[in-house]
Amino acid sequence: MKKINLLFLLLGFTISQAQTSKNNNIDIHYKTSDLIDFDLSSKGINVITKAPKGAKIIQDGNNIVVYGGKYFKITFIKEDFSNPFNEDEKYNSIAEKIADLKILASDSELSPGFKKFESDEQNGFLKRSESGLSFFYGVKSGDKAITITEGMSYDKSPDKFTKYSDEDIKVMYEAAKATVSK
């Protein structure tokens, strides 16, 4: 009887430790060095990105979110190369698409809180606004344009958290920049 009670006690402790450990992973502020390769092809986006170990994929409408916990959420938007300013025109490259997104992101009427671009690259940018940092980054995958941005919709987020530190955004941006087509 003592052995059975001891077995249940040990089993209960192990399960409790596993649940505590699992719950603690959600509250980690990751560094770029914590990220590993993460393949999204199982969800129809043929890219490999970077994400924390144990990250999962969440469907958010037509978008795919890599969820690595409270402080790591990246949305992947799969689109064609249509120009939203001219439906009869197609972009020739990700750089052209990102250039137009940059125009929209810095427009004083569409983005009144815009302050500056903290990073401006051919395929992406890191933007400072009154509400903090945000980013867009683009990758071509086959005949599709994959636009990558921070966060996810509040109602789909398992932890209902949408405020990130500048460092969290920078880590997510580095993960986006490391994304490559398969």
C-alpha positions, 0 to 999 in steps of 0.5 A: 500500500505504501508503494502505491501511495508513493507511486501516486505521489510521485506521479502527481508531482511529475504531472504538476511539474510538467504543467508548471513548466508548460505554463512558464513557457508562455511567459518567456521573453525570447532572444534571437539565439533561442529561436530554431527552424520552424517549417510552415509547409504543413499549413500551405505556406512553403517557408521555413522561419524561426520560432521558439522550441515548442511553438505551434501554428494557429489558424487566424482566418486565412492567415497562419500565426506562429505562436511561441507564447505570450511574447512571440506571435508572428502572422503570415499572410499569403497573398498574390502579387496584386497591387492594391492601388491598381488591380490590373497591375501585378508587383514584380517583386517583394521589394515593390510590394513592401515599398507600397506598404511602407508608403501606407505605413507612413501616411499621416492620414492612414497612420497618424501615430507614425514617427519614423522607420527604425529599420528600412530594408529592401524586403521589410521595415521596422516602424516606430509609432506612438503605440510602439514598434511594429514591422512588415517583412516580405518573402516570395514563395512560389507565385505567392507573396508572404507578408509577415507581421508581429502579433495576432488578433486578440480574439484568437490569441490563447493568452489574450495578450497584445502588448509587446516590448520593443525587444520582443518586436525586434526578436520577432522581426529577426525571425521574420528576416530569417524566413526563407522559401522552401 
